[in-house]
Amino acid sequence: MGVHSSTDERDALLRDHLRDLSHLPLLSDGEELAAAATMADGRAAENDLAAMGGRPAINLADASDLIERVRRGEEARERLIGSTRRLVVSLARRHPCEVDVTRAMLTAGDEAIGRAADRYDPTGGLPFSSFARWWVERALREVDRHPARGMESAPTPADPALLTALGHLHRADTRVIELRLGLHGGPPLSGGDTARVLGIDADEEHEREEIAVAKLRHPCTPGDLTHLRSLSPRSPAPVT
């Protein structure tokens, strides 16, 4: 009886949380990319505005334009985050646990989306919802592994530099890394299993993997990932 009661409470919590999000509009992939571009422009304007403060004379028209760009960037960030919050509920359903832990997961997941938004770069073409999923998954798993700690504060995703860098790659590049490192919501896969999921042979999988890792290790990729090596089938995690 206790188990059923706990499950019912958890289901009710998830339903109520989802209902509270019903007013937030969903964005298409293209709208996510546009919102992220507006966010990036707002950050650039914020930097320009800060630099303007050190000038002896300020052009009020220029300052007003920068302030408006910052405002639009902040609004775009809120739209991007709001449109993705339903993802937290969807992923939290996959972690059977007590209602208090589920509540902590929802909080941690929402905060993870905010961190993802601040690290997202739309130039690679990867939709924000796909990028944010990695951050949310890690936040939920951390709460699942350490419920007490998760209810005290938001967890930090594992290897945030890697997750940030993946946002700069195209979908075809991220898919191999996603499967090999378990960023797709399941366990890390071997090279052979990854090839089977993608419907390609082992040689092609290895080639795609090498290309993706090379891009991640490129000096132009944000974050220090020069330590990253090719992912051996016997070792599906990056060497750190």
Phi, psi and omega in degrees: 000318180298320181296314179298320180297317180295319179295318179298318179297319180295315179299320180294321178299314181294319179296316180296319180295318179294322179296323179294340181264359188297337182278348182278126183289143174276144180250143173285170178304316180296320179292325176297315181296320179294317179297320180294322178295321177294321176301313181298320178295323178295322178295318179298319179295322179297319178295318179296323180293319178296319179294327181295333181297338181271000182275149180293328179229133183251130174281112185297325180294317179295318180296319179297320179295318180295318179298320179294320177295321177297316180299315179295323178296319179293321177295319179296321178298317179296320178296317182297314180294313183298321182290344185255353186294335177296332178300325180298316180296315180301316182285327179294330179299335182280357181245089178297122181197178180293158185298323180294323178291320177299319178298320177295323178296318180298318179294314180296321180294318178298319180291327178295324177297321177297319178294322179295319180299323181285347181246359186281138175235120185281354188295336179282346179087000179284125180301146181300322181300323178290319179294315182294331181303319180299317182293317181293316180305315182292323177296317180292320179295324179295318177295320180298320181284325183230073186305314184297315180292323180295328180281346178273320182205161181289135179284159176259127181300150177293136177048064180299332179298320179294314181297320178296315181297323181298332179294346180266356182262161176281164185303317183299325180286320184289332186298317180297312180297321179303312181289320184291328182257003179074029180273003182265005181100356177240188180288157175300140181255152174287169177300320180295317179293323178298318178300319181293320179296320182278349180072034180232170179275170186297323181295318180293321177300315181298320180295316179298319180297316180298318180295314181297317180294320179299320178294321179295326183274356182295141181302336180282345179286132181296146180089157180268097179241022181294344180280345187294132180247168174301144186273105180293141177302335180273350182220089188282011178243152181291149176282128181239000000 
